[in-house]
Amino acid sequence: MNMTPLIDVTFQLIIFFMLVSNIIGQEAVPMKVPQLTDPQTRQLGESDRVVVNVIPNDDAASTPWVQVGLTRLRSTDRAAINEALTEAVSNNANVQVVLRADGSLNYQQVRPIITAIRDAGVSIVHLVAQDAPGSPGNPESPANADGSGEGGTP
């Protein structure tokens, strides 16, 4: 029995998964999102979503970056942001936007991005935040020490 085709397929699978993990890693920009004390949360699926990251600059007074999917743009370039969002909506009418903004940003820096999302025709926008350490929805909170994800009292 010839093992060469099996080895070739195995190597191609390894390369495929390495590439996919790199692409997913680029979409998840490291940032400190705001914490909530009493969140109304749910998990989203992978399909029908576009991730929009609002990334602060090193200089807090300057304008932040906006990353739509894998495309990074200046937040002052409204036309490019609107074009990227409109393209995502035109590919899928049921698309939902997941908006991740760093907790160090002011609302005045995020509001134009929300307006651009609305202007692109997106009807559902999900804001990403982190549960506070003691909140019922946080798996690391003392109420969830069993790892069930269920809080204490409702």
PASE-868535 format. One record per residue: x, y, z of N, C-alpha, C in turn; residue number from 1. Coordinates in steps of 0.02 Angstrom, whole numbers, padded with zeros to 5 digits. Example, Ala and Ser with C-alpha at 12.3 -4.5 7.8 and 13.67 -1.06 7.14 Angstrom:
<atoms>
n.X:00660 n.Y:-00284 n.Z:00390 ca.X:00615 ca.Y:-00225 ca.Z:00390 c.X:00660 c.Y:-00165 c.Z:00390 num:1
n.X:00642 n.Y:-00112 n.Z:00354 ca.X:00684 ca.Y:-00053 ca.Z:00357 c.X:00645 c.Y:00002 c.Z:00394 num:2
</atoms>
This chain:
<atoms>
n.X:00042 n.Y:-00058 n.Z:00000 ca.X:00000 ca.Y:00000 ca.Z:00000 c.X:00045 c.Y:00062 c.Z:00000 num:1
n.X:00029 n.Y:00109 n.Z:-00044 ca.X:00068 ca.Y:00170 ca.Z:-00051 c.X:00042 c.Y:00223 c.Z:-00002 num:2
n.X:00085 n.Y:00249 n.Z:00041 ca.X:00066 ca.Y:00298 ca.Z:00093 c.X:00074 c.Y:00370 c.Z:00069 num:3
n.X:00103 n.Y:00381 n.Z:00011 ca.X:00116 ca.Y:00449 ca.Z:-00012 c.X:00053 c.Y:00492 c.Z:-00018 num:4
n.X:-00002 n.Y:00468 n.Z:-00048 ca.X:-00062 ca.Y:00510 ca.Z:-00052 c.X:-00090 c.Y:00528 c.Z:00017 num:5
n.X:-00087 n.Y:00482 n.Z:00064 ca.X:-00111 ca.Y:00495 ca.Z:00131 c.X:-00070 c.Y:00549 c.Z:00165 num:6
n.X:-00005 n.Y:00546 n.Z:00157 ca.X:00040 ca.Y:00596 ca.Z:00186 c.X:00027 c.Y:00664 c.Z:00154 num:7
n.X:00017 n.Y:00665 n.Z:00087 ca.X:00003 ca.Y:00728 ca.Z:00053 c.X:-00061 c.Y:00760 c.Z:00079 num:8
n.X:-00113 n.Y:00722 n.Z:00088 ca.X:-00176 ca.Y:00748 ca.Z:00113 c.X:-00167 c.Y:00774 c.Z:00185 num:9
n.X:-00130 n.Y:00738 n.Z:00225 ca.X:-00117 ca.Y:00759 ca.Z:00294 c.X:-00081 c.Y:00826 c.Z:00295 num:10
n.X:-00030 n.Y:00834 n.Z:00255 ca.X:00007 ca.Y:00898 ca.Z:00253 c.X:-00037 c.Y:00955 c.Z:00228 num:11
n.X:-00080 n.Y:00942 n.Z:00180 ca.X:-00124 ca.Y:00994 ca.Z:00155 c.X:-00175 c.Y:01015 c.Z:00208 num:12
n.X:-00199 n.Y:00968 n.Z:00247 ca.X:-00245 ca.Y:00985 ca.Z:00302 c.X:-00209 c.Y:01027 c.Z:00354 num:13
n.X:-00147 n.Y:01010 n.Z:00370 ca.X:-00109 ca.Y:01049 ca.Z:00418 c.X:-00101 c.Y:01120 c.Z:00393 num:14
n.X:-00083 n.Y:01129 n.Z:00330 ca.X:-00073 ca.Y:01196 ca.Z:00302 c.X:-00139 c.Y:01234 c.Z:00302 num:15
n.X:-00193 n.Y:01201 n.Z:00285 ca.X:-00259 ca.Y:01234 ca.Z:00285 c.X:-00276 c.Y:01260 c.Z:00354 num:16
n.X:-00269 n.Y:01220 n.Z:00406 ca.X:-00287 ca.Y:01241 ca.Z:00473 c.X:-00240 c.Y:01296 c.Z:00498 num:17
n.X:-00177 n.Y:01294 n.Z:00478 ca.X:-00131 ca.Y:01348 ca.Z:00497 c.X:-00152 c.Y:01414 c.Z:00466 num:18
n.X:-00173 n.Y:01413 n.Z:00403 ca.X:-00195 ca.Y:01474 ca.Z:00370 c.X:-00259 c.Y:01501 c.Z:00400 num:19
n.X:-00307 n.Y:01457 n.Z:00413 ca.X:-00370 ca.Y:01478 ca.Z:00442 c.X:-00360 c.Y:01509 c.Z:00511 num:20
n.X:-00316 n.Y:01480 n.Z:00551 ca.X:-00305 ca.Y:01508 ca.Z:00618 c.X:-00272 c.Y:01576 c.Z:00614 num:21
n.X:-00230 n.Y:01588 n.Z:00564 ca.X:-00200 ca.Y:01654 ca.Z:00554 c.X:-00252 c.Y:01705 c.Z:00534 num:22
n.X:-00298 n.Y:01688 n.Z:00490 ca.X:-00350 ca.Y:01734 ca.Z:00468 c.X:-00396 c.Y:01752 c.Z:00526 num:23
n.X:-00416 n.Y:01703 n.Z:00565 ca.X:-00460 ca.Y:01715 ca.Z:00622 c.X:-00424 c.Y:01758 c.Z:00674 num:24
n.X:-00360 n.Y:01746 n.Z:00683 ca.X:-00321 ca.Y:01786 ca.Z:00731 c.X:-00316 c.Y:01859 c.Z:00711 num:25
n.X:-00315 n.Y:01874 n.Z:00646 ca.X:-00312 ca.Y:01943 ca.Z:00623 c.X:-00377 c.Y:01979 c.Z:00635 num:26
n.X:-00433 n.Y:01944 n.Z:00633 ca.X:-00498 ca.Y:01976 ca.Z:00644 c.X:-00508 c.Y:01995 c.Z:00717 num:27
n.X:-00480 n.Y:01957 n.Z:00762 ca.X:-00488 ca.Y:01970 ca.Z:00834 c.X:-00431 c.Y:02015 c.Z:00858 num:28
n.X:-00442 n.Y:02080 n.Z:00857 ca.X:-00393 ca.Y:02128 ca.Z:00879 c.X:-00392 c.Y:02130 c.Z:00955 num:29
n.X:-00333 n.Y:02125 n.Z:00986 ca.X:-00332 ca.Y:02127 ca.Z:01059 c.X:-00350 c.Y:02196 c.Z:01085 num:30
n.X:-00400 n.Y:02200 n.Z:01128 ca.X:-00420 ca.Y:02263 ca.Z:01159 c.X:-00457 c.Y:02249 c.Z:01223 num:31
n.X:-00461 n.Y:02300 n.Z:01264 ca.X:-00497 ca.Y:02295 ca.Z:01328 c.X:-00566 c.Y:02325 c.Z:01318 num:32
n.X:-00617 n.Y:02281 n.Z:01311 ca.X:-00685 ca.Y:02305 ca.Z:01301 c.X:-00716 c.Y:02324 c.Z:01368 num:33
n.X:-00767 n.Y:02367 n.Z:01368 ca.X:-00799 ca.Y:02388 ca.Z:01431 c.X:-00829 c.Y:02329 c.Z:01468 num:34
n.X:-00833 n.Y:02336 n.Z:01534 ca.X:-00864 ca.Y:02285 ca.Z:01576 c.X:-00935 c.Y:02305 c.Z:01594 num:35
n.X:-00979 n.Y:02256 n.Z:01598 ca.X:-01049 ca.Y:02267 ca.Z:01615 c.X:-01063 c.Y:02235 c.Z:01683 num:36
n.X:-01111 n.Y:02264 n.Z:01719 ca.X:-01130 ca.Y:02235 ca.Z:01783 c.X:-01191 c.Y:02191 c.Z:01778 num:37
n.X:-01239 n.Y:02207 n.Z:01733 ca.X:-01300 ca.Y:02168 ca.Z:01725 c.X:-01315 c.Y:02160 c.Z:01650 num:38
n.X:-01277 n.Y:02118 n.Z:01615 ca.X:-01284 ca.Y:02115 ca.Z:01542 c.X:-01343 c.Y:02073 c.Z:01519 num:39
n.X:-01369 n.Y:02089 n.Z:01461 ca.X:-01417 ca.Y:02048 ca.Z:01425 c.X:-01378 c.Y:02020 c.Z:01366 num:40
n.X:-01352 n.Y:01960 n.Z:01372 ca.X:-01306 ca.Y:01934 ca.Z:01322 c.X:-01332 c.Y:01872 c.Z:01287 num:41
n.X:-01299 n.Y:01858 n.Z:01230 ca.X:-01310 ca.Y:01795 ca.Z:01195 c.X:-01250 c.Y:01783 c.Z:01149 num:42
n.X:-01240 n.Y:01721 n.Z:01131 ca.X:-01185 ca.Y:01703 ca.Z:01087 c.X:-01208 c.Y:01706 c.Z:01015 num:43
n.X:-01166 n.Y:01732 n.Z:00970 ca.X:-01182 ca.Y:01735 ca.Z:00899 c.X:-01147 c.Y:01679 c.Z:00862 num:44
n.X:-01177 n.Y:01658 n.Z:00808 ca.X:-01145 ca.Y:01609 ca.Z:00765 c.X:-01093 c.Y:01642 c.Z:00721 num:45
n.X:-01056 n.Y:01603 n.Z:00684 ca.X:-01003 ca.Y:01629 ca.Z:00641 c.X:-01029 c.Y:01657 c.Z:00575 num:46
n.X:-01086 n.Y:01632 n.Z:00551 ca.X:-01110 ca.Y:01654 ca.Z:00486 c.X:-01152 c.Y:01717 c.Z:00494 num:47
n.X:-01160 n.Y:01753 n.Z:00441 ca.X:-01202 ca.Y:01812 ca.Z:00438 c.X:-01180 c.Y:01867 c.Z:00487 num:48
n.X:-01114 n.Y:01875 n.Z:00496 ca.X:-01091 ca.Y:01928 ca.Z:00540 c.X:-01028 c.Y:01960 c.Z:00511 num:49
n.X:-01021 n.Y:02024 n.Z:00527 ca.X:-00961 ca.Y:02061 ca.Z:00509 c.X:-00936 c.Y:02093 c.Z:00574 num:50
n.X:-00872 n.Y:02084 n.Z:00588 ca.X:-00843 ca.Y:02112 ca.Z:00649 c.X:-00813 c.Y:02180 c.Z:00631 num:51
n.X:-00833 n.Y:02231 n.Z:00669 ca.X:-00806 ca.Y:02298 ca.Z:00662 c.X:-00771 c.Y:02315 c.Z:00727 num:52
n.X:-00705 n.Y:02327 n.Z:00724 ca.X:-00665 ca.Y:02344 ca.Z:00782 c.X:-00649 c.Y:02418 c.Z:00780 num:53
n.X:-00657 n.Y:02452 n.Z:00835 ca.X:-00636 ca.Y:02522 ca.Z:00842 c.X:-00575 c.Y:02520 c.Z:00889 num:54
n.X:-00517 n.Y:02534 n.Z:00860 ca.X:-00453 ca.Y:02523 ca.Z:00894 c.X:-00422 c.Y:02591 c.Z:00911 num:55
n.X:-00405 n.Y:02603 n.Z:00974 ca.X:-00376 ca.Y:02667 ca.Z:00992 c.X:-00304 c.Y:02673 c.Z:00967 num:56
n.X:-00283 n.Y:02735 n.Z:00955 ca.X:-00213 ca.Y:02749 ca.Z:00939 c.X:-00174 c.Y:02751 c.Z:01004 num:57
n.X:-00108 n.Y:02752 n.Z:00998 ca.X:-00066 ca.Y:02760 ca.Z:01057 c.X:-00079 c.Y:02827 c.Z:01090 num:58
n.X:-00091 n.Y:02878 n.Z:01049 ca.X:-00107 ca.Y:02945 ca.Z:01073 c.X:-00182 c.Y:02949 c.Z:01083 num:59
n.X:-00205 n.Y:02956 n.Z:01145 ca.X:-00277 ca.Y:02954 ca.Z:01160 c.X:-00316 c.Y:03010 c.Z:01128 num:60
n.X:-00282 n.Y:03066 n.Z:01113 ca.X:-00317 ca.Y:03123 ca.Z:01084 c.X:-00329 c.Y:03115 c.Z:01009 num:61
n.X:-00293 n.Y:03071 n.Z:00976 ca.X:-00300 ca.Y:03063 ca.Z:00904 c.X:-00358 c.Y:03016 c.Z:00887 num:62
n.X:-00376 n.Y:03015 n.Z:00823 ca.X:-00433 ca.Y:02975 ca.Z:00802 c.X:-00415 c.Y:02901 c.Z:00800 num:63
n.X:-00463 n.Y:02858 n.Z:00818 ca.X:-00449 ca.Y:02787 ca.Z:00819 c.X:-00450 c.Y:02756 c.Z:00749 num:64
n.X:-00427 n.Y:02694 n.Z:00745 ca.X:-00431 ca.Y:02654 ca.Z:00684 c.X:-00497 c.Y:02616 c.Z:00685 num:65
n.X:-00521 n.Y:02598 n.Z:00625 ca.X:-00580 ca.Y:02556 ca.Z:00619 c.X:-00560 c.Y:02497 c.Z:00575 num:66
n.X:-00575 n.Y:02436 n.Z:00599 ca.X:-00561 ca.Y:02376 ca.Z:00560 c.X:-00627 c.Y:02343 c.Z:00544 num:67
n.X:-00643 n.Y:02340 n.Z:00480 ca.X:-00704 ca.Y:02307 ca.Z:00456 c.X:-00682 c.Y:02241 c.Z:00426 num:68
n.X:-00698 n.Y:02186 n.Z:00460 ca.X:-00673 ca.Y:02121 ca.Z:00439 c.X:-00597 c.Y:02120 c.Z:00446 num:69
n.X:-00562 n.Y:02115 n.Z:00391 ca.X:-00489 ca.Y:02116 ca.Z:00392 c.X:-00460 c.Y:02182 c.Z:00365 num:70
n.X:-00503 n.Y:02229 n.Z:00347 ca.X:-00481 ca.Y:02292 ca.Z:00317 c.X:-00476 c.Y:02345 c.Z:00371 num:71
n.X:-00416 n.Y:02375 n.Z:00380 ca.X:-00406 ca.Y:02427 ca.Z:00430 c.X:-00408 c.Y:02495 c.Z:00397 num:72
n.X:-00449 n.Y:02540 n.Z:00425 ca.X:-00460 ca.Y:02606 ca.Z:00397 c.X:-00455 c.Y:02659 c.Z:00451 num:73
n.X:-00442 n.Y:02721 n.Z:00432 ca.X:-00445 ca.Y:02777 ca.Z:00479 c.X:-00519 c.Y:02792 c.Z:00494 num:74
n.X:-00534 n.Y:02809 n.Z:00555 ca.X:-00604 ca.Y:02823 ca.Z:00572 c.X:-00628 c.Y:02888 c.Z:00540 num:75
n.X:-00582 n.Y:02930 n.Z:00517 ca.X:-00602 ca.Y:02992 ca.Z:00484 c.X:-00621 c.Y:02980 c.Z:00411 num:76
n.X:-00603 n.Y:02921 n.Z:00384 ca.X:-00618 ca.Y:02905 ca.Z:00314 c.X:-00687 c.Y:02872 c.Z:00310 num:77
n.X:-00739 n.Y:02913 n.Z:00318 ca.X:-00808 ca.Y:02888 ca.Z:00320 c.X:-00828 c.Y:02853 c.Z:00255 num:78
n.X:-00805 n.Y:02879 n.Z:00199 ca.X:-00824 ca.Y:02850 ca.Z:00134 c.X:-00798 c.Y:02778 c.Z:00129 num:79
n.X:-00736 n.Y:02765 n.Z:00149 ca.X:-00708 ca.Y:02698 ca.Z:00145 c.X:-00743 c.Y:02651 c.Z:00194 num:80
n.X:-00759 n.Y:02676 n.Z:00254 ca.X:-00795 ca.Y:02634 ca.Z:00303 c.X:-00864 c.Y:02616 c.Z:00276 num:81
n.X:-00899 n.Y:02666 n.Z:00249 ca.X:-00965 ca.Y:02654 ca.Z:00221 c.X:-00962 c.Y:02605 c.Z:00163 num:82
n.X:-00911 n.Y:02612 n.Z:00121 ca.X:-00903 ca.Y:02567 ca.Z:00063 c.X:-00891 c.Y:02495 c.Z:00086 num:83
n.X:-00848 n.Y:02486 n.Z:00137 ca.X:-00833 ca.Y:02418 ca.Z:00162 c.X:-00896 c.Y:02387 c.Z:00193 num:84
n.X:-00934 n.Y:02427 n.Z:00230 ca.X:-00995 ca.Y:02400 ca.Z:00261 c.X:-01049 c.Y:02386 c.Z:00209 num:85
n.X:-01056 n.Y:02431 n.Z:00160 ca.X:-01105 ca.Y:02420 ca.Z:00107 c.X:-01090 c.Y:02357 c.Z:00067 num:86
n.X:-01025 n.Y:02345 n.Z:00056 ca.X:-01006 ca.Y:02283 ca.Z:00020 c.X:-01025 c.Y:02221 c.Z:00060 num:87
n.X:-01015 n.Y:02224 n.Z:00126 ca.X:-01034 ca.Y:02167 ca.Z:00169 c.X:-01109 c.Y:02156 c.Z:00168 num:88
n.X:-01147 n.Y:02210 n.Z:00168 ca.X:-01220 ca.Y:02205 ca.Z:00168 c.X:-01245 c.Y:02180 c.Z:00100 num:89
n.X:-01213 n.Y:02202 n.Z:00046 ca.X:-01235 ca.Y:02181 ca.Z:-00020 c.X:-01223 c.Y:02107 c.Z:-00032 num:90
n.X:-01172 n.Y:02078 n.Z:00002 ca.X:-01159 ca.Y:02006 ca.Z:-00005 c.X:-01210 c.Y:01965 c.Z:00033 num:91
n.X:-01239 n.Y:01993 n.Z:00087 ca.X:-01286 ca.Y:01956 ca.Z:00129 c.X:-01333 c.Y:02006 c.Z:00161 num:92
n.X:-01396 n.Y:02004 n.Z:00143 ca.X:-01445 ca.Y:02052 ca.Z:00169 c.X:-01460 c.Y:02041 c.Z:00244 num:93
n.X:-01447 n.Y:01982 n.Z:00270 ca.X:-01462 ca.Y:01967 ca.Z:00340 c.X:-01401 c.Y:01977 c.Z:00385 num:94
n.X:-01351 n.Y:02012 n.Z:00361 ca.X:-01289 ca.Y:02019 ca.Z:00399 c.X:-01302 c.Y:02058 c.Z:00464 num:95
n.X:-01267 n.Y:02037 n.Z:00516 ca.X:-01269 ca.Y:02072 ca.Z:00580 c.X:-01199 c.Y:02096 c.Z:00595 num:96
n.X:-01194 n.Y:02156 n.Z:00622 ca.X:-01128 ca.Y:02185 ca.Z:00638 c.X:-01114 c.Y:02175 c.Z:00711 num:97
n.X:-01054 n.Y:02152 n.Z:00725 ca.X:-01029 ca.Y:02145 ca.Z:00793 c.X:-00979 c.Y:02202 c.Z:00803 num:98
n.X:-00996 n.Y:02250 n.Z:00845 ca.X:-00955 ca.Y:02310 ca.Z:00856 c.X:-00915 c.Y:02301 c.Z:00919 num:99
n.X:-00848 n.Y:02301 n.Z:00912 ca.X:-00802 ca.Y:02297 ca.Z:00969 c.X:-00765 c.Y:02363 c.Z:00973 num:100
n.X:-00772 n.Y:02397 n.Z:01029 ca.X:-00737 ca.Y:02460 ca.Z:01039 c.X:-00698 c.Y:02456 c.Z:01104 num:101
n.X:-00638 n.Y:02482 n.Z:01104 ca.X:-00596 ca.Y:02481 ca.Z:01164 c.X:-00629 c.Y:02523 c.Z:01219 num:102
n.X:-00623 n.Y:02501 n.Z:01281 ca.X:-00653 ca.Y:02535 ca.Z:01337 c.X:-00623 c.Y:02604 c.Z:01350 num:103
n.X:-00564 n.Y:02618 n.Z:01323 ca.X:-00533 ca.Y:02683 ca.Z:01335 c.X:-00560 c.Y:02737 c.Z:01289 num:104
n.X:-00601 n.Y:02718 n.Z:01239 ca.X:-00628 ca.Y:02767 ca.Z:01192 c.X:-00690 c.Y:02800 c.Z:01220 num:105
n.X:-00700 n.Y:02863 n.Z:01202 ca.X:-00760 ca.Y:02900 ca.Z:01220 c.X:-00816 c.Y:02883 c.Z:01171 num:106
n.X:-00877 n.Y:02893 n.Z:01193 ca.X:-00934 ca.Y:02880 ca.Z:01149 c.X:-00931 c.Y:02924 c.Z:01087 num:107
n.X:-00905 n.Y:02985 n.Z:01093 ca.X:-00901 ca.Y:03030 ca.Z:01035 c.X:-00855 c.Y:03001 c.Z:00981 num:108
n.X:-00808 n.Y:02958 n.Z:01000 ca.X:-00764 ca.Y:02926 ca.Z:00951 c.X:-00796 c.Y:02865 c.Z:00918 num:109
n.X:-00845 n.Y:02835 n.Z:00951 ca.X:-00877 ca.Y:02774 ca.Z:00925 c.X:-00942 c.Y:02791 c.Z:00888 num:110
n.X:-00975 n.Y:02844 n.Z:00908 ca.X:-01039 ca.Y:02863 ca.Z:00878 c.X:-01038 c.Y:02869 c.Z:00802 num:111
n.X:-00986 n.Y:02900 n.Z:00771 ca.X:-00985 ca.Y:02904 ca.Z:00698 c.X:-00982 c.Y:02835 c.Z:00664 num:112
n.X:-00952 n.Y:02788 n.Z:00697 ca.X:-00947 ca.Y:02720 ca.Z:00669 c.X:-01016 c.Y:02688 c.Z:00672 num:113
n.X:-01052 n.Y:02698 n.Z:00727 ca.X:-01121 ca.Y:02671 ca.Z:00732 c.X:-01165 c.Y:02702 c.Z:00678 num:114
n.X:-01156 n.Y:02767 n.Z:00666 ca.X:-01195 ca.Y:02801 ca.Z:00614 c.X:-01178 c.Y:02773 c.Z:00546 num:115
n.X:-01114 n.Y:02759 n.Z:00533 ca.X:-01094 ca.Y:02730 ca.Z:00468 c.X:-01124 c.Y:02661 c.Z:00459 num:116
n.X:-01127 n.Y:02622 n.Z:00513 ca.X:-01157 ca.Y:02555 ca.Z:00509 c.X:-01231 c.Y:02561 c.Z:00492 num:117
n.X:-01265 n.Y:02607 n.Z:00524 ca.X:-01337 ca.Y:02618 ca.Z:00510 c.X:-01346 c.Y:02642 c.Z:00438 num:118
n.X:-01304 n.Y:02689 n.Z:00415 ca.X:-01309 ca.Y:02715 ca.Z:00347 c.X:-01296 c.Y:02662 c.Z:00294 num:119
n.X:-01258 n.Y:02610 n.Z:00312 ca.X:-01244 ca.Y:02556 ca.Z:00264 c.X:-01303 c.Y:02508 c.Z:00257 num:120
n.X:-01355 n.Y:02517 n.Z:00297 ca.X:-01414 ca.Y:02475 ca.Z:00291 c.X:-01415 c.Y:02416 c.Z:00338 num:121
n.X:-01372 n.Y:02415 n.Z:00388 ca.X:-01372 ca.Y:02360 ca.Z:00436 c.X:-01425 c.Y:02375 c.Z:00489 num:122
n.X:-01469 n.Y:02326 n.Z:00500 ca.X:-01523 ca.Y:02337 ca.Z:00548 c.X:-01507 c.Y:02310 c.Z:00618 num:123
n.X:-01459 n.Y:02264 n.Z:00623 ca.X:-01443 ca.Y:02235 ca.Z:00689 c.X:-01369 c.Y:02245 c.Z:00703 num:124
n.X:-01356 n.Y:02279 n.Z:00760 ca.X:-01287 ca.Y:02291 ca.Z:00782 c.X:-01281 c.Y:02263 c.Z:00853 num:125
n.X:-01231 n.Y:02221 n.Z:00863 ca.X:-01217 ca.Y:02193 ca.Z:00929 c.X:-01156 c.Y:02227 c.Z:00957 num:126
n.X:-01161 n.Y:02252 n.Z:01018 ca.X:-01105 ca.Y:02284 ca.Z:01052 c.X:-01070 c.Y:02233 c.Z:01096 num:127
n.X:-01004 n.Y:02230 n.Z:01092 ca.X:-00966 ca.Y:02181 ca.Z:01130 c.X:-00943 c.Y:02213 c.Z:01195 num:128
n.X:-00953 n.Y:02179 n.Z:01250 ca.X:-00929 ca.Y:02201 ca.Z:01315 c.X:-00911 c.Y:02139 c.Z:01355 num:129
n.X:-00874 n.Y:02150 n.Z:01408 ca.X:-00854 ca.Y:02095 ca.Z:01451 c.X:-00895 c.Y:02097 c.Z:01514 num:130
n.X:-00916 n.Y:02038 n.Z:01537 ca.X:-00953 ca.Y:02034 ca.Z:01600 c.X:-00908 c.Y:02055 c.Z:01657 num:131
n.X:-00936 n.Y:02090 n.Z:01706 ca.X:-00898 ca.Y:02107 ca.Z:01766 c.X:-00882 c.Y:02043 c.Z:01804 num:132
n.X:-00827 n.Y:02042 n.Z:01842 ca.X:-00807 ca.Y:01981 ca.Z:01876 c.X:-00860 c.Y:01950 c.Z:01921 num:133
n.X:-00905 n.Y:01988 n.Z:01950 ca.X:-00955 ca.Y:01960 ca.Z:01995 c.X:-01023 c.Y:01949 c.Z:01964 num:134
n.X:-01030 n.Y:01961 n.Z:01899 ca.X:-01096 ca.Y:01957 ca.Z:01868 c.X:-01115 c.Y:01884 c.Z:01855 num:135
n.X:-01180 n.Y:01870 n.Z:01853 ca.X:-01204 ca.Y:01801 ca.Z:01844 c.X:-01184 c.Y:01770 c.Z:01778 num:136
n.X:-01176 n.Y:01808 n.Z:01725 ca.X:-01160 ca.Y:01780 ca.Z:01660 c.X:-01087 c.Y:01764 c.Z:01649 num:137
n.X:-01043 n.Y:01786 n.Z:01695 ca.X:-00972 ca.Y:01776 ca.Z:01687 c.X:-00952 c.Y:01707 c.Z:01714 num:138
n.X:-00924 n.Y:01664 n.Z:01672 ca.X:-00905 ca.Y:01597 ca.Z:01696 c.X:-00850 c.Y:01598 c.Z:01748 num:139
n.X:-00814 n.Y:01654 n.Z:01755 ca.X:-00760 ca.Y:01657 ca.Z:01804 c.X:-00784 c.Y:01686 c.Z:01870 num:140
n.X:-00848 n.Y:01704 n.Z:01875 ca.X:-00873 ca.Y:01733 ca.Z:01937 c.X:-00883 c.Y:01678 c.Z:01989 num:141
n.X:-00882 n.Y:01696 n.Z:02054 ca.X:-00892 ca.Y:01645 ca.Z:02106 c.X:-00958 c.Y:01608 c.Z:02100 num:142
n.X:-01010 n.Y:01641 n.Z:02074 ca.X:-01075 ca.Y:01607 ca.Z:02067 c.X:-01072 c.Y:01551 c.Z:02016 num:143
n.X:-01022 n.Y:01554 n.Z:01970 ca.X:-01015 ca.Y:01503 ca.Z:01917 c.X:-00955 c.Y:01459 c.Z:01929 num:144
n.X:-00936 n.Y:01449 n.Z:01989 ca.X:-00875 ca.Y:01411 ca.Z:02003 c.X:-00880 c.Y:01339 c.Z:01978 num:145
n.X:-00941 n.Y:01314 n.Z:01969 ca.X:-00949 ca.Y:01246 ca.Z:01944 c.X:-00939 c.Y:01242 c.Z:01868 num:146
n.X:-00932 n.Y:01301 n.Z:01835 ca.X:-00921 ca.Y:01302 ca.Z:01763 c.X:-00983 c.Y:01292 c.Z:01722 num:147
n.X:-01042 n.Y:01294 n.Z:01754 ca.X:-01104 ca.Y:01282 ca.Z:01718 c.X:-01125 c.Y:01340 c.Z:01675 num:148
n.X:-01100 n.Y:01401 n.Z:01690 ca.X:-01120 ca.Y:01460 ca.Z:01653 c.X:-01185 c.Y:01489 c.Z:01678 num:149
n.X:-01215 n.Y:01456 n.Z:01728 ca.X:-01277 ca.Y:01480 ca.Z:01757 c.X:-01261 c.Y:01519 c.Z:01820 num:150
n.X:-01295 n.Y:01574 n.Z:01828 ca.X:-01283 ca.Y:01616 ca.Z:01886 c.X:-01319 c.Y:01588 c.Z:01947 num:151
n.X:-01314 n.Y:01625 n.Z:02002 ca.X:-01345 ca.Y:01604 ca.Z:02064 c.X:-01421 c.Y:01615 c.Z:02060 num:152
n.X:-01444 n.Y:01668 n.Z:02094 ca.X:-01516 ca.Y:01682 ca.Z:02095 c.X:-01535 c.Y:01723 c.Z:02034 num:153
n.X:-01594 n.Y:01712 n.Z:02006 ca.X:-01615 ca.Y:01750 ca.Z:01947 c.X:-01632 c.Y:01822 c.Z:01964 num:154
</atoms>
